[in-house]
């Protein structure tokens, strides 16, 4: 892969992770503690579970896979939680996980994207590691946004600019 193109990919990936984390933090701020841990049934995940899951996943895939950190993830615990972690603590955990991941991505040389790692039993290139982590983060961010809208009835306003208010200055679409 061309080094300039790889650098664009890594930079955009960092910006998307930061953007998604910011939206999740906004959702956490709009929800009550009870709403953060609300489930419609035992086969459903609460927003709190999704935040824990994102922290574990991004740490495993980027921290371990690309950054060489020890794989300390306990995936089942992410879904087993039923409360006891405040919105503020969830947000702090998310901030720490994303800061660690984006720090690794900012330091990752484009040439390394061809390297292979084994994650969850899958041999993947580091390019696939980054792509998977950002894609996975996006999917669960969407779930958290949907749940927040459903529980609060609010328009979160993330796309108001598309209603004819002109060009955005935010560099990340």
C-alpha positions as CSV (number, residue, x, y, z in Angstrom):
1,X,0.0,0.0,0.0
2,X,1.2,3.5,-0.8
3,X,2.5,5.2,2.3
4,X,0.6,8.4,1.7
5,X,-2.7,6.5,1.3
6,X,-1.9,4.4,4.4
7,X,-1.3,7.6,6.4
8,X,-4.7,9.0,5.2
9,X,-6.4,5.7,6.3
10,X,-4.8,5.8,9.7
11,X,-5.5,9.5,10.2
12,X,-9.2,9.1,9.2
13,X,-9.5,6.0,11.5
14,X,-8.2,8.0,14.4
15,X,-10.7,10.9,13.7
16,X,-13.6,8.4,13.4
17,X,-12.8,6.7,16.7
18,X,-12.6,10.1,18.4
19,X,-15.9,11.2,16.8
20,X,-17.7,8.1,17.8
21,X,-16.4,8.2,21.3
22,X,-17.6,11.8,21.5
23,X,-21.1,10.8,20.4
24,X,-21.2,8.0,22.9
25,X,-20.1,10.4,25.7
26,X,-22.9,12.8,24.6
27,X,-25.4,9.9,24.8
28,X,-24.1,8.9,28.3
29,X,-24.6,12.5,29.4
30,X,-28.2,12.5,28.2
31,X,-29.2,9.3,29.9
32,X,-29.9,8.6,33.5
33,X,-28.0,5.8,35.4
34,X,-31.1,3.6,35.1
35,X,-31.4,4.2,31.3
36,X,-27.7,3.4,30.8
37,X,-28.3,-0.1,32.3
38,X,-31.9,-0.6,30.9
39,X,-32.6,-3.8,29.0
40,X,-35.8,-4.9,27.3
41,X,-34.9,-8.5,28.0
42,X,-32.1,-10.8,29.0
43,X,-31.0,-11.3,25.4
44,X,-30.5,-7.5,25.0
45,X,-27.6,-5.3,25.8
46,X,-27.8,-2.1,27.8
47,X,-25.9,0.9,26.7
48,X,-23.5,0.3,29.6
49,X,-22.7,-3.2,28.2
50,X,-22.1,-1.8,24.8
51,X,-19.6,0.8,26.2
52,X,-17.8,-2.0,28.1
53,X,-17.8,-4.1,25.0
54,X,-16.3,-1.3,22.9
55,X,-13.6,-0.7,25.5
56,X,-12.7,-4.4,25.5
57,X,-12.8,-4.8,21.7
58,X,-10.7,-1.7,20.8
59,X,-8.2,-2.6,23.5
60,X,-7.9,-6.2,22.1
61,X,-7.8,-5.4,18.4
62,X,-5.8,-2.2,18.4
63,X,-4.0,-2.3,21.8
64,X,-3.0,-6.0,21.5
65,X,-3.2,-6.5,17.8
66,X,-1.4,-3.4,16.6
67,X,0.2,-2.1,19.7
68,X,1.6,-5.4,21.2
69,X,-0.1,-4.9,24.6
70,X,-1.0,-8.0,26.6
71,X,-4.5,-9.4,25.7
72,X,-6.3,-9.0,29.0
73,X,-9.9,-9.0,27.6
74,X,-12.6,-10.9,29.4
75,X,-15.4,-10.6,26.8
76,X,-18.1,-12.4,28.7
77,X,-17.8,-9.9,31.6
78,X,-18.6,-7.0,29.2
79,X,-22.1,-8.5,28.6
80,X,-22.6,-9.9,32.1
81,X,-22.6,-6.5,33.8
82,X,-25.9,-5.3,35.1
83,X,-25.0,-2.0,36.6
84,X,-22.7,-0.8,39.3
85,X,-20.6,1.3,37.0
86,X,-21.6,5.0,36.7
87,X,-22.1,6.9,33.5
88,X,-19.0,9.0,34.4
89,X,-16.9,5.9,35.0
90,X,-18.1,4.3,31.7
91,X,-17.2,7.5,29.9
92,X,-13.8,7.6,31.6
93,X,-13.1,4.0,30.6
94,X,-14.2,4.8,27.0
95,X,-12.0,7.9,26.9
96,X,-9.0,5.9,28.2
97,X,-9.5,3.0,25.7
98,X,-9.9,5.4,22.7
99,X,-6.9,7.5,23.8
100,X,-4.8,4.4,24.0
101,X,-6.0,3.1,20.6
102,X,-5.6,6.4,18.8
103,X,-2.1,6.9,20.3
104,X,-1.1,3.5,18.9
105,X,-2.6,4.4,15.5
106,X,-0.8,7.7,15.4
107,X,2.5,6.0,16.1
108,X,1.8,3.1,13.7
109,X,4.0,3.4,10.6
110,X,2.1,2.9,7.4
111,X,4.5,0.1,6.4
112,X,3.2,-2.0,9.3
113,X,-0.3,-2.3,7.8
114,X,0.9,-5.3,5.9
115,X,2.0,-7.2,9.1
116,X,-0.2,-10.0,10.4
117,X,-1.6,-10.5,13.9
118,X,-3.8,-13.3,15.3
119,X,-6.9,-12.0,17.0
120,X,-9.7,-14.2,18.3
121,X,-8.2,-17.0,16.4
122,X,-8.1,-15.1,13.0
123,X,-4.9,-14.2,11.2
124,X,-5.4,-10.6,10.0
125,X,-3.3,-7.8,8.6
126,X,-2.9,-4.7,10.7
127,X,-4.9,-2.9,8.0
128,X,-7.8,-5.4,8.7
129,X,-7.3,-4.9,12.5
130,X,-7.8,-1.1,12.2
131,X,-10.7,-1.5,9.7
132,X,-12.4,-4.0,11.9
133,X,-12.0,-1.9,15.1
134,X,-13.4,1.3,13.5
135,X,-16.2,-0.6,11.8
136,X,-17.2,-2.4,15.0
137,X,-17.0,0.9,16.9
138,X,-19.3,2.5,14.4
139,X,-21.9,-0.3,14.5
140,X,-22.2,-0.1,18.3
141,X,-22.1,3.7,18.3
142,X,-25.2,3.5,16.1
143,X,-26.9,1.2,18.5
144,X,-26.1,3.5,21.4
145,X,-27.4,6.5,19.5
146,X,-30.6,4.7,18.6
147,X,-31.2,3.6,22.2
148,X,-30.6,7.1,23.4
149,X,-33.1,8.6,21.0
150,X,-35.6,5.9,21.9
151,X,-35.2,6.5,25.6
152,X,-35.0,10.3,25.6
153,X,-37.2,11.2,22.5
154,X,-34.6,13.8,21.6
155,X,-33.1,14.7,18.3
156,X,-29.4,14.5,19.1
157,X,-28.5,17.0,16.3
158,X,-25.5,15.2,14.8
159,X,-26.7,15.8,11.2
160,X,-28.6,19.1,11.5
161,X,-26.2,20.7,9.1
162,X,-27.6,18.5,6.3
163,X,-30.8,20.5,6.5
164,X,-29.5,23.4,4.4
165,X,-27.3,25.0,7.1
166,X,-24.3,25.1,4.8
167,X,-20.8,23.6,4.8
168,X,-19.4,22.0,7.9
169,X,-16.1,23.0,9.3
170,X,-15.7,19.7,11.2
171,X,-13.0,17.8,9.2
172,X,-14.6,14.4,9.9
173,X,-17.8,13.5,8.0
